[in-house]
Amino acid sequence: MLSWLTRLGRMTLDLLFPSRCLGCGKEGSLICAACRVTLPVISPPICHRCGKPQQDGSLCPACINHLHEIDGIRSPFRFEGIIRLAIHQFKYNNLRHIASSLSELLGIHLAKKPIPGEILMPVPLHYRRLRERGYNQSQLLAKELGKLTGLPVIAHCITRRRQAIPQAKAASINQRCSNVSDAFACHGNLKGKKVILIDDVATSGATLDACAAALKSAGAASVWGLTVAREV
């Protein structure tokens, strides 16, 4: 009953306030077909660990100089233009229903360039930030991507046990790493499981790496990160 009422409410809102493309303003969808072809795609060659563009496709200097727990990070888009605007609206202006559009883009990327995984797991928010925002954008992405891929979503296996400044405000890679060091804890047995961590943006990759450390301490066989965009 509640699900039916939710769908009815969304249909009513769509009729009263039709979606407009964030790029061109055209009615119909939040990212129209014409604007999709202009999205800032990350094309190979890339660093095979962190997924950043890398001229020869080898490990980038940052990955050479830092021991990673995460097996790899992949992102279809650079964090700029329409994608940057979409994620900002999603994350800070309560545009929750764009989760389905962004997850569709993730699903297309995953179908073309598969990564190992049998479980989807969203990067958690600290409970204070979750209370302020009212939702975890990574969990909404994982839920929608789970519908598309058929992969199960485990949302509460990993928790954030201490709050830190947003990673985007950290001045350096070293500060971002220390900012999330030991910030996550895993509750459960993941022995032998292949996990795909879902988040909206990867900056240095420090958050995903810290999550991977917690998941591997619980027995995960592999942990890959999948984000809509990344800073390059």
Buried (B, 14 or more C-beta within 10 A) or exposed (E): EEEEEEEEEEEEEEEEEEBBBBBEEBEEBBBBEEBBEEBBEBEEEBBBBBBBBBEEEEBBEBBEEBEBBBBBBBBBBBBEBBBBEBBBBBBEEEBEBBBBBBBBBBBEBBEEEEBEBEBBBBBBBBEEBBEEEEBBBBBBBBBBBBEBBEBEBBBEBBBBEEEBEEBEEBEEBEBBBBBBBEBBBBEEEBEEBBBBBBBBBBBBBBBBBBBBBBBBEBEBBBBBBBBBBBBB
